[in-house]
Amino acid sequence: MSDDSPHACKNALPWLSHSIAEAALATDLQTNPANTVARSYAQLGVTDWAGGHKPGHRSTHAYDLADCGLTPGHVREAFSEYPGTYDRSA
């Protein structure tokens, strides 16, 4: 018998439950995404971790398209259909 409860993942994987944040898609994530993400981060302890891991706390990384044999033209061409497919006005 399957467990269809909202806590099915936590019930099935108790050893992993500290890594699972719960949020209802329709009532939480779609209606109030910022608060839902903030609450999920708090449930997972990410806010505590993030406080001690600010950008640049180690070294920085610089990435360049040329490192992958690409140019801005390659990227524009590869994704040329996206602007017409997705509304960027939001």
C-alpha positions as CSV (number, residue, x, y, z in Angstrom):
1,M,0.0,0.0,0.0
2,S,1.4,3.4,-1.0
3,D,1.5,6.4,1.3
4,D,-0.1,9.3,-0.4
5,S,0.1,11.6,2.6
6,P,1.8,15.0,2.4
7,H,4.6,13.4,4.5
8,A,5.1,10.4,2.3
9,C,8.8,11.2,1.5
10,K,9.7,11.8,5.2
11,N,7.8,8.7,6.2
12,A,9.5,6.5,3.6
13,L,13.0,8.0,4.1
14,P,13.3,8.9,7.8
15,W,17.1,9.0,7.6
16,L,16.8,11.7,4.9
17,S,14.0,13.7,6.5
18,H,16.3,16.5,7.6
19,S,17.0,17.1,3.9
20,I,13.3,17.4,2.8
21,A,11.4,20.7,3.1
22,E,7.6,20.5,2.8
23,A,5.6,23.0,0.7
24,A,2.2,22.7,-0.9
25,L,2.5,23.6,-4.6
26,A,-0.9,25.3,-5.0
27,T,-1.4,26.9,-1.6
28,D,2.2,27.8,-0.8
29,L,4.6,27.9,-3.7
30,Q,2.2,29.4,-6.3
31,T,0.5,31.9,-4.1
32,N,3.5,33.1,-2.0
33,P,6.8,31.9,-3.5
34,A,9.2,34.2,-1.6
35,N,7.8,33.2,1.8
36,T,7.7,29.5,0.8
37,V,11.3,29.5,-0.3
38,A,12.4,31.3,2.9
39,R,10.5,28.9,5.0
40,S,12.0,25.9,3.1
41,Y,15.5,27.3,3.6
42,A,14.8,27.7,7.3
43,Q,13.5,24.1,7.5
44,L,16.7,22.8,5.9
45,G,19.0,25.0,7.9
46,V,20.2,26.8,4.7
47,T,19.9,30.2,6.3
48,D,22.3,29.2,9.0
49,W,24.7,27.7,6.5
50,A,24.5,30.7,4.2
51,G,25.3,33.1,7.0
52,G,28.8,31.7,7.1
53,H,29.3,31.2,3.4
54,K,29.0,34.6,1.8
55,P,30.1,35.0,-1.8
56,G,33.8,35.2,-2.0
57,H,34.5,33.6,1.3
58,R,36.8,31.2,-0.5
59,S,38.0,32.1,-3.9
60,T,36.2,33.5,-6.9
61,H,35.6,31.8,-10.2
62,A,35.8,33.5,-13.5
63,Y,34.1,31.7,-16.4
64,D,34.6,32.6,-20.0
65,L,32.7,31.2,-23.0
66,A,36.0,30.8,-24.8
67,D,37.1,28.3,-22.2
68,C,34.4,26.0,-23.7
69,G,35.2,26.9,-27.3
70,L,32.2,29.2,-27.5
71,T,31.5,32.8,-28.5
72,P,28.6,35.1,-27.7
73,G,27.4,34.5,-31.3
74,H,27.3,30.7,-30.7
75,V,25.1,31.2,-27.6
76,R,22.8,33.6,-29.3
77,E,22.4,31.2,-32.2
78,A,21.8,28.2,-30.0
79,F,19.1,30.0,-28.0
80,S,17.7,32.1,-30.8
81,E,14.2,30.6,-30.5
82,Y,13.8,31.4,-26.8
83,P,12.8,35.1,-27.1
84,G,10.0,34.2,-29.4
85,T,8.9,31.3,-27.3
86,Y,9.0,32.7,-23.8
87,D,7.5,36.0,-22.6
88,R,10.4,38.1,-21.2
89,S,8.2,41.0,-20.1
90,A,7.5,39.5,-16.6
